[in-house]
Every structure is written in structure tokens, then in C-alpha cells.
Amino acid sequence: MNKETQLWYLKANGRVKGPFATGLISKNILLGRIHPNDLLSQDKELWRKASSIPEIMPDVIKQRHEANYKERLRAARRWADERSEVREVDASGKEKIYTPRKKITHLKIKTTGVLGILSLILVFSGLIIAIFMFTPENPLAQIDCAAKGRDGIIFDGCHLQRKDFSNLSLKGSSFKNTLLQNSRFNKAHLQASQLDYANLSHADLTGANLTGASLRAADLRGAVLRGTIFTKADLSYVDLTGAKASKIKLTGTILANTIWFDGSVCNKKSVGRCLSR
């Protein structure tokens, strides 16, 4: 099984939950919802600490000894997409990491007469609809990491290092929390795409069009950015340290707290150019 399609069971507080996709586990470690010492298993027999599984640990946490670590960690956590995940807290105080169902704590129905029967029918009809609406989705159901690149493709959490996306149309695609080190996006069309907290270190984006794209807290260290178009893109908290840039377009680009090419940090009000703090 490929790393990006692996499923893991989580053991915490004496309970076993899952399975969950690698990307989902990594994101919750980043957000502090899963502790590096929590146990993970693929078969419920062999259990290992999360910290001992390299493909599980987020890259930003692995880089804890590097410069700007704390700032990059805060940025990655701040921009992590939490909307699709769990905010429910169980009795032990630990957050669950799956999508919660709606809970009904009190249900009092008066069934006397025709109105009572109609009320009962309406309530149970609502329950059936709620079950369909709030049943957790399989985290892999909409993500095929082996799929060919195209407009609107979802590669969230995939491991796509050294992948060649050159000359492809990837408009409106999603690469959130994706590993893309040394990948190639030469002249790729990435307008309005989502690349928040993606690892694009040493990637080649020569001539790529990222107009209106979101790259919040992405890692672009050492990336090749020759003629890259970032017009009206969001590069907040992006790390550009050591990137090779020339003739890039930054018109209307958000550069709030961006780590600039020389390692300095842009003012949070920076748009179009990096203002000193």
C-alpha cells in the first residue's frame, strides 16, 4: 500500500478509534490533538508511537532545530484547515478527530391525537435526514493520490515528491498539507488553487501561474520562482528563505508575516511588497 493511502488506528486513553488517513493523522499531530507519544497501528496488533513513524510526523515538526521553527509552527497551526474535522470533546477532555454526528439530548413528543402523530412523523423524518447529513465521510473517498492532475483535483495530504505537473491545467485544485518537495510545476496553471501549508521546498515553479491562489504557511525554501505569477495570491506566513526568484509578479499579493528570501519577516500589512516590521 502506498504511504498516502495508508490507514491508521489510534489508541488513546484506553480507546481505539479509526481508521484514519495518513494526512488526517498528520494534521491532528500538527494541531496538537494527537500527541507524538500516542499509539498508532494498521492492524490493531502492532502499535507504535506516532513519533517513530516518519511519514506520519508533519515536516514542520521534524524541522524543530532549524531557524524560524517556532514562527513556522505557529503559522502552520494557524492556517490548518479545521472545518472538516472534529471539535467535539469527550469526557476525558480530549478532542475527537472525526466529524461529529448531531446529538439529541432531550426529545419530548406528545402523541395524543392527529397533531401528535404528525409531529412524531416529522421528527423521525428529520432524524433520518440528519443521519445522512452528518454521517462521517471516508477520508479517502474523495482523494486519489495516484490520479492525473487536472482542474479541480484534490490532492490534500498526498505524498507527491518529485512529481511532474509541468504544463498542466490545475485551476482550482487543492494541495493542502501536501508533500511536493522537488516537484515540477513549470508553466502550470494553478489559478485559484489551494496550497496552504504544502511543502514545496526546492520545487520548480518556473513560469507557473498562481493568480489568486492560497499558499498560506507553505514551505517554498529553495524553490525556483523564475517568472512565477503570484498576482493577488495569499502568501501569508510562507517561507521563501533561499528561493531563487527573478521576474516574479506580486501585484496585490498578500505577504503578511511572510519569511522573505533573506530570512527577514514581512510586516503583517505587506501587500505587493515586503514591508519591514
Secondary structure, 3 states (H helix, E strand, C coil): CCHHHCEEEEEECCEEEEEEEHHHHHHHHHCCCCCCCCEEECCCCCCEEHHHCCCCCCHHHHCCCCCCHHHHHHHHHHHCCCCCCCCCECCCCCECCCCCCCCCCCCCCCCCHHHHHHHHHHHHHHHHHHHHHHCCCCCCCCCCCCCCCCCCCECCCCECCCCECCCCECCCCECCCCECCCCECCCCECCCCECCCCECCCCECCCCECCCCECCCCECCCCEEECCECCCCECCCCECCCCEEECCECCCCECCCCECCCCCECCCCCECCCCCC
